[in-house]
């Protein structure tokens, strides 16, 4: 079983604050790193799938970076809004094509 | 494009009873996943299908859980008999190819075992 860890487990920020979370994964047999957003009472929704070391992806106010050599990815949210409140999940895909999820970071943005 | 369909949305049963969940993936998606998400933890893969063949079921408790994907389209996941620790959200997801492409998730089934 692969070890994928996310930190922090939960985070409370004020509207307008920028924030970031970390996903740590094994640095060997890397194939892809996924980020998902899971809002309460909805389905998890894909944000990014990253495959190359040094990759950076952006979607609106959300961006992510990837370091496969040291085994981590950062997710950044610029100017957090209440609608950003959700659980953010990362998932590591190894060369064996098994997708392993981290425990998630629960973000709450206060108006 | 229709999304991943799952039913039921909620289910409450007593321990030792049986329960079944159904999933219809996005049309054309060859890969189908069943995940179990216990409160406070990340989703755990129970079983992964490629078309109608099983790719990975190493974390499926086979003494009580079973799953099938007949004709490589929709799938059912069954628990028989249920235990208290099976209380969780059961998520179905599909993708076009294993690992490379993002997963599309259904709305999940919230199971409570009393």
Interface residues (C-beta under 8 A of the other chain):
Chain A: X1 X4 X6 X31 X32 X34 X36 X42 X43 X44 X45 X46 X49 X51 X89 X91 X93 X97 X98 X99 X100 X101 X102 X103 X104
Chain B: X3 X4 X33 X35 X40 X41 X42 X43 X44 X45 X48 X55 X56 X59 X91 X93 X98 X99 X100 X101 X102 X103 X104 X105 X106 X107 X108
